[in-house]
Every structure is written in structure tokens, then in C-alpha cells.
Amino acid sequence: MRLFLFDCDGTIADSFAVICSTMQGAFRARGLVAPADTAIHGIIGLSLAEAMQRLRPGSTLAEAEDLADAYRVTFQAARAAGQVHEPLFPGMRDLVTRLSSVDENLVGMVTGKSRRGVDFILATHGLEDRFHVVRTADDCPSKPHPAMVLESCAEVGVSPSDTVVIGDAAFDMAMARAAGATGIGVAWGAAQPDALRSAGATAVATDCNHLGQLLDGWRAHDDPSRWTPAPFETA
């Protein structure tokens, strides 16, 4: 068996606009100067409280939790108003569907999103039955702690050495490395390819077709923990 663990925001779904507008609204709701989009991109993937502490250095945990609450309220109001749009990246639906249709594959999600947010996005795109295991910010410590990966592996009975983490952030790659899993980055999200490689990515996909090639190569390797991309996969 092979386990494919996908990040959500910036990897499966294009959530950047929603996250940035919600984060900025949360800061303004507390009378604070809103962070720039570029700063927000740098914290995507972290749990909310840790993200707030990075965006507002020197804040206490209580202050960070208060900002996280403001984020949740702002997000829920936007969702109720029909203003939350999180489209899938081109080709992602087909890739997840193809992977999850193979008996020897298990597909999961490891994300800084809340469980409620994950349920909403999977239901919106009709993908609820494609994910065998999900770990969220409600379940585990924030990335890059390896708990999301290790708990997912334990739940489905797959070794970390037979697991790949797919993500757009350096936190995802560092989490994979800490858990003993393979990390494959995607170039359409928060981090630049060099940053992903520095954090532990074995390869970085340029689009979903390329990602599919990389994942097929990883899956076919006798020892996926020792897999390196073939020349045709790195183009």
C-alpha cells in the first residue's frame, strides 16, 4: 500500500484570495493594521494561532487566539454571504480521483484548515469519498510537527516510508521529512521551488500533469523512500 497525503490550501484548492481577505478583515476587526498579502502567503499551512503570532510578532498566545477567533467569525460571515470561493487547481480533481481509484493507493489530507473547513471544501467539490484519512488543525499540532503524517499513517496502517506528502509550503516538506515520509512540492502555491527543496522536497511539480508523473514514479519504485525523479519526470 502507498499513502498519498495532500495539503489543501495552495495545493488542492486555490484559497489564497479568501485567506488573505479574511485575515486582513480579522486584523481590522481588532483595530490592527492588516498584513500584506505576501506576509499572509508565508504563514499559509500553519494553525491559526501560530499564524497570528508570526504575523504579529510579540503577541501573547491569548492575543493570537483572539485574532484566530476574529478570523473564524470573519470567515463564517463571508461564507454565509456566499463570498467564499475555493476552486480546485486545474487537473487536481482528476488526479485525486485517479489516485484514489487504485486499490493499492490510499489518499489523505493533512492541512492547517479546520475540520469544518475541510468538510465544506470536500462537499463543495464532491470529493468526500476520495479521502481515506484527514488530519486538520483541530486534530494535531501545527505543521511542521510530524503528528498529522504519523497519525494518518497509523490510522490506515501504512509506514511513513511508504507515504508521500504533497504540499505548496516549506512547512509541508519539513513535516514530511520529520515524519520519515517523502515530500513532493508544488510550484503553484505559497513557496518558491528553491524554498521547497531546501525544506526537504525530493521534487517540485510545475503543474498537475507533472505532479501525476512524479507520483506515478514514486509509487512504482520498489523502495519509495529511496525514490528520485527520473529525467522525464523532472522536466
C-alpha positions as a Markdown table, in Angstrom:
| # | Residue | x | y | z |
|---|---|---|---|---|
| 1 | Met | 0.0 | 0.0 | 0.0 |
| 2 | Arg | 1.0 | 3.6 | -0.7 |
| 3 | Leu | -0.3 | 6.6 | 1.1 |
| 4 | Phe | -0.7 | 10.0 | -0.6 |
| 5 | Leu | -1.2 | 12.9 | 1.8 |
| 6 | Phe | -2.2 | 16.2 | 0.2 |
| 7 | Asp | -2.2 | 19.6 | 1.8 |
| 8 | Cys | -5.3 | 21.6 | 1.0 |
| 9 | Asp | -4.9 | 25.4 | 0.7 |
| 10 | Gly | -2.5 | 26.2 | -2.1 |
| 11 | Thr | -2.1 | 22.6 | -3.2 |
| 12 | Ile | -5.6 | 21.2 | -3.9 |
| 13 | Ala | -7.6 | 24.4 | -3.7 |
| 14 | Asp | -6.8 | 28.0 | -4.7 |
| 15 | Ser | -7.8 | 29.6 | -1.4 |
| 16 | Phe | -5.3 | 32.5 | -1.4 |
| 17 | Ala | -7.8 | 35.3 | -2.1 |
| 18 | Val | -10.2 | 34.1 | 0.6 |
| 19 | Ile | -7.5 | 33.6 | 3.2 |
| 20 | Cys | -5.9 | 37.0 | 2.5 |
| 21 | Ser | -9.2 | 38.9 | 2.6 |
| 22 | Thr | -10.3 | 37.0 | 5.8 |
| 23 | Met | -7.0 | 37.5 | 7.6 |
| 24 | Gln | -7.0 | 41.2 | 6.8 |
| 25 | Gly | -10.6 | 41.6 | 7.9 |
| 26 | Ala | -9.8 | 39.8 | 11.2 |
| 27 | Phe | -6.9 | 42.3 | 11.9 |
| 28 | Arg | -9.1 | 45.3 | 11.1 |
| 29 | Ala | -11.9 | 43.9 | 13.3 |
| 30 | Arg | -9.4 | 44.1 | 16.2 |
| 31 | Gly | -8.3 | 47.6 | 15.3 |
| 32 | Leu | -4.9 | 46.4 | 13.9 |
| 33 | Val | -3.0 | 47.2 | 10.8 |
| 34 | Ala | -3.8 | 44.4 | 8.3 |
| 35 | Pro | -0.8 | 42.4 | 7.0 |
| 36 | Ala | 0.1 | 42.4 | 3.3 |
| 37 | Asp | -0.8 | 39.5 | 1.0 |
| 38 | Thr | 2.9 | 38.5 | 0.8 |
| 39 | Ala | 3.1 | 38.2 | 4.6 |
| 40 | Ile | -0.1 | 36.1 | 4.7 |
| 41 | His | 1.2 | 33.8 | 2.0 |
| 42 | Gly | 4.2 | 33.0 | 4.2 |
| 43 | Ile | 2.0 | 31.6 | 7.0 |
| 44 | Ile | -0.5 | 29.5 | 5.0 |
| 45 | Gly | -0.4 | 26.0 | 6.3 |
| 46 | Leu | 0.1 | 26.8 | 9.9 |
| 47 | Ser | -2.6 | 26.6 | 12.5 |
| 48 | Leu | -4.4 | 29.9 | 13.1 |
| 49 | Ala | -2.9 | 30.8 | 16.5 |
| 50 | Glu | 0.7 | 30.1 | 15.3 |
| 51 | Ala | 0.0 | 32.0 | 12.1 |
| 52 | Met | -1.3 | 35.0 | 14.1 |
| 53 | Gln | 1.8 | 35.0 | 16.3 |
| 54 | Arg | 4.0 | 35.1 | 13.2 |
| 55 | Leu | 2.0 | 37.9 | 11.6 |
| 56 | Arg | 2.0 | 39.9 | 14.8 |
| 57 | Pro | 5.4 | 39.3 | 16.4 |
| 58 | Gly | 5.5 | 39.8 | 20.2 |
| 59 | Ser | 1.8 | 38.9 | 20.6 |
| 60 | Thr | 0.9 | 36.6 | 23.5 |
| 61 | Leu | -0.9 | 33.3 | 23.0 |
| 62 | Ala | -4.1 | 34.9 | 24.3 |
| 63 | Glu | -3.8 | 37.7 | 21.8 |
| 64 | Ala | -3.1 | 35.2 | 19.0 |
| 65 | Glu | -6.1 | 33.1 | 20.0 |
| 66 | Asp | -8.3 | 36.2 | 20.0 |
| 67 | Leu | -7.2 | 37.1 | 16.4 |
| 68 | Ala | -7.8 | 33.5 | 15.4 |
| 69 | Asp | -11.4 | 33.8 | 16.8 |
| 70 | Ala | -11.8 | 37.0 | 14.7 |
| 71 | Tyr | -10.6 | 35.1 | 11.7 |
| 72 | Arg | -13.2 | 32.4 | 12.2 |
| 73 | Val | -16.0 | 34.9 | 12.7 |
| 74 | Thr | -15.0 | 36.9 | 9.6 |
| 75 | Phe | -14.7 | 33.7 | 7.5 |
| 76 | Gln | -18.1 | 32.4 | 8.7 |
| 77 | Ala | -19.7 | 35.7 | 7.8 |
| 78 | Ala | -18.2 | 35.6 | 4.3 |
| 79 | Arg | -19.3 | 32.0 | 3.8 |
| 80 | Ala | -22.9 | 32.9 | 4.9 |
| 81 | Ala | -22.9 | 35.7 | 2.4 |
| 82 | Gly | -21.7 | 33.4 | -0.4 |
| 83 | Gln | -18.4 | 35.1 | -0.7 |
| 84 | Val | -16.1 | 32.1 | -0.1 |
| 85 | His | -14.8 | 30.7 | -3.4 |
| 86 | Glu | -12.1 | 28.0 | -3.2 |
| 87 | Pro | -11.7 | 26.5 | -6.7 |
| 88 | Leu | -9.6 | 23.4 | -7.3 |
| 89 | Phe | -6.4 | 23.9 | -9.3 |
| 90 | Pro | -6.7 | 22.7 | -12.9 |
| 91 | Gly | -6.3 | 18.9 | -13.1 |
| 92 | Met | -6.5 | 18.3 | -9.4 |
| 93 | Arg | -9.9 | 16.7 | -9.3 |
| 94 | Asp | -8.9 | 14.2 | -12.0 |
| 95 | Leu | -5.6 | 13.5 | -10.2 |
| 96 | Val | -7.2 | 12.8 | -6.8 |
| 97 | Thr | -9.9 | 10.7 | -8.4 |
| 98 | Arg | -7.3 | 8.6 | -10.4 |
| 99 | Leu | -5.1 | 8.0 | -7.4 |
| 100 | Ser | -8.0 | 7.1 | -5.1 |
| 101 | Ser | -9.4 | 4.6 | -7.7 |
| 102 | Val | -6.3 | 2.3 | -7.4 |
| 103 | Asp | -6.8 | -0.4 | -4.8 |
| 104 | Glu | -3.2 | -0.2 | -3.7 |
| 105 | Asn | -3.4 | 3.5 | -3.0 |
| 106 | Leu | -4.8 | 5.4 | -0.1 |
| 107 | Val | -5.3 | 9.2 | -0.3 |
| 108 | Gly | -5.5 | 11.5 | 2.6 |
| 109 | Met | -5.3 | 15.2 | 3.6 |
| 110 | Val | -3.1 | 16.9 | 6.1 |
| 111 | Thr | -4.0 | 20.6 | 6.5 |
| 112 | Gly | -3.9 | 23.7 | 8.7 |
| 113 | Lys | -7.6 | 24.1 | 7.8 |
| 114 | Ser | -10.2 | 23.4 | 10.4 |
| 115 | Arg | -12.2 | 20.2 | 10.2 |
| 116 | Arg | -15.3 | 22.3 | 9.3 |
| 117 | Gly | -13.4 | 24.0 | 6.5 |
| 118 | Val | -12.2 | 20.7 | 5.1 |
| 119 | Asp | -15.7 | 19.2 | 5.2 |
| 120 | Phe | -17.1 | 22.3 | 3.4 |
| 121 | Ile | -14.5 | 22.2 | 0.6 |
| 122 | Leu | -14.8 | 18.5 | 0.0 |
| 123 | Ala | -18.6 | 18.7 | -0.1 |
| 124 | Thr | -18.4 | 21.7 | -2.4 |
| 125 | His | -16.4 | 19.7 | -4.9 |
| 126 | Gly | -17.9 | 16.3 | -4.4 |
| 127 | Leu | -14.7 | 14.7 | -3.1 |
| 128 | Glu | -15.8 | 13.4 | 0.3 |
| 129 | Asp | -15.4 | 9.8 | -0.6 |
| 130 | Arg | -11.9 | 10.2 | -2.1 |
| 131 | Phe | -10.0 | 10.7 | 1.1 |
| 132 | His | -9.4 | 7.8 | 3.4 |
| 133 | Val | -7.9 | 9.8 | 6.3 |
| 134 | Val | -7.9 | 13.5 | 7.2 |
| 135 | Arg | -5.9 | 15.4 | 9.8 |
| 136 | Thr | -6.6 | 19.1 | 10.5 |
| 137 | Ala | -5.6 | 21.9 | 12.8 |
| 138 | Asp | -8.4 | 20.7 | 15.1 |
| 139 | Asp | -6.7 | 17.3 | 15.5 |
| 140 | Cys | -2.9 | 17.8 | 15.7 |
| 141 | Pro | -0.1 | 20.3 | 16.5 |
| 142 | Ser | 0.7 | 22.8 | 13.7 |
| 143 | Lys | 3.0 | 21.9 | 10.8 |
| 144 | Pro | 5.9 | 21.3 | 10.6 |
| 145 | His | 5.3 | 18.9 | 13.6 |
| 146 | Pro | 5.0 | 15.4 | 12.2 |
| 147 | Ala | 1.9 | 14.4 | 14.1 |
| 148 | Met | -0.5 | 14.8 | 11.1 |
| 149 | Val | 1.5 | 12.4 | 9.0 |
| 150 | Leu | 2.3 | 9.9 | 11.7 |
| 151 | Glu | -1.3 | 9.8 | 12.9 |
| 152 | Ser | -2.6 | 9.4 | 9.3 |
| 153 | Cys | -0.1 | 6.5 | 8.8 |
| 154 | Ala | -1.1 | 4.8 | 12.0 |
| 155 | Glu | -4.8 | 5.1 | 11.2 |
| 156 | Val | -4.6 | 3.4 | 7.8 |
| 157 | Gly | -1.7 | 1.1 | 8.6 |
| 158 | Val | 0.9 | 2.4 | 6.2 |
| 159 | Ser | 4.5 | 3.1 | 7.1 |
| 160 | Pro | 5.9 | 6.7 | 6.7 |
| 161 | Ser | 8.5 | 5.2 | 4.3 |
| 162 | Asp | 5.6 | 4.3 | 2.0 |
| 163 | Thr | 4.0 | 7.7 | 2.3 |
| 164 | Val | 4.3 | 10.9 | 0.3 |
| 165 | Val | 3.3 | 14.4 | 1.4 |
| 166 | Ile | 2.3 | 16.8 | -1.4 |
| 167 | Gly | 2.3 | 20.5 | -0.5 |
| 168 | Asp | 3.0 | 24.0 | -1.5 |
| 169 | Ala | 4.7 | 25.3 | 1.7 |
| 170 | Ala | 8.0 | 24.7 | 3.3 |
| 171 | Phe | 6.1 | 23.6 | 6.4 |
| 172 | Asp | 4.7 | 20.7 | 4.4 |
| 173 | Met | 8.1 | 19.5 | 3.3 |
| 174 | Ala | 9.6 | 19.9 | 6.7 |
| 175 | Met | 6.7 | 17.9 | 8.2 |
| 176 | Ala | 7.3 | 15.1 | 5.7 |
| 177 | Arg | 11.0 | 15.0 | 6.5 |
| 178 | Ala | 10.4 | 14.9 | 10.2 |
| 179 | Ala | 7.9 | 12.0 | 9.9 |
| 180 | Gly | 10.2 | 10.0 | 7.6 |
| 181 | Ala | 8.0 | 10.4 | 4.6 |
| 182 | Thr | 8.8 | 11.6 | 1.1 |
| 183 | Gly | 7.9 | 15.3 | 0.3 |
| 184 | Ile | 6.9 | 16.5 | -3.2 |
| 185 | Gly | 6.3 | 20.2 | -3.5 |
| 186 | Val | 4.0 | 22.0 | -5.9 |
| 187 | Ala | 5.1 | 25.3 | -7.6 |
| 188 | Trp | 1.7 | 26.9 | -7.8 |
| 189 | Gly | 1.3 | 27.7 | -4.1 |
| 190 | Ala | 2.9 | 29.7 | -1.3 |
| 191 | Ala | 6.6 | 28.8 | -1.6 |
| 192 | Gln | 9.2 | 29.1 | -4.4 |
| 193 | Pro | 10.7 | 25.8 | -5.7 |
| 194 | Asp | 14.1 | 26.5 | -4.1 |
| 195 | Ala | 12.5 | 27.0 | -0.7 |
| 196 | Leu | 10.6 | 23.8 | -1.0 |
| 197 | Arg | 13.7 | 21.9 | -1.9 |
| 198 | Ser | 15.6 | 23.5 | 1.0 |
| 199 | Ala | 12.9 | 22.3 | 3.3 |
| 200 | Gly | 13.2 | 18.7 | 2.1 |
| 201 | Ala | 11.2 | 18.3 | -1.1 |
| 202 | Thr | 12.6 | 15.5 | -3.3 |
| 203 | Ala | 10.9 | 17.0 | -6.3 |
| 204 | Val | 8.7 | 20.0 | -7.2 |
| 205 | Ala | 5.8 | 19.7 | -9.7 |
| 206 | Thr | 5.2 | 22.5 | -12.2 |
| 207 | Asp | 1.5 | 21.6 | -12.8 |
| 208 | Cys | -0.9 | 18.8 | -12.1 |
| 209 | Asn | 0.2 | 16.7 | -15.1 |
| 210 | His | 3.8 | 16.9 | -13.9 |
| 211 | Leu | 2.7 | 16.0 | -10.3 |
| 212 | Gly | 0.9 | 13.0 | -11.6 |
| 213 | Gln | 4.1 | 11.8 | -13.4 |
| 214 | Leu | 6.1 | 12.3 | -10.2 |
| 215 | Leu | 3.6 | 10.5 | -8.0 |
| 216 | Asp | 3.4 | 7.6 | -10.5 |
| 217 | Gly | 7.3 | 7.3 | -10.4 |
| 218 | Trp | 7.3 | 7.4 | -6.6 |
| 219 | Arg | 4.6 | 4.8 | -6.4 |
| 220 | Ala | 6.3 | 2.4 | -8.8 |
| 221 | His | 9.6 | 2.4 | -7.0 |
| 222 | Asp | 10.4 | -0.7 | -5.1 |
| 223 | Asp | 11.6 | 1.4 | -2.1 |
| 224 | Pro | 9.7 | 4.7 | -2.4 |
| 225 | Ser | 11.8 | 6.2 | 0.5 |
| 226 | Arg | 14.8 | 6.0 | -1.9 |
| 227 | Trp | 13.0 | 7.3 | -5.0 |
| 228 | Thr | 14.5 | 10.1 | -7.0 |
| 229 | Pro | 12.8 | 11.5 | -10.1 |
| 230 | Ala | 13.7 | 10.0 | -13.5 |
| 231 | Pro | 14.9 | 12.6 | -16.1 |
| 232 | Phe | 11.5 | 12.6 | -17.9 |
| 233 | Glu | 9.8 | 13.4 | -14.6 |
| 234 | Thr | 11.9 | 16.4 | -13.8 |
| 235 | Ala | 11.1 | 18.5 | -16.9 |
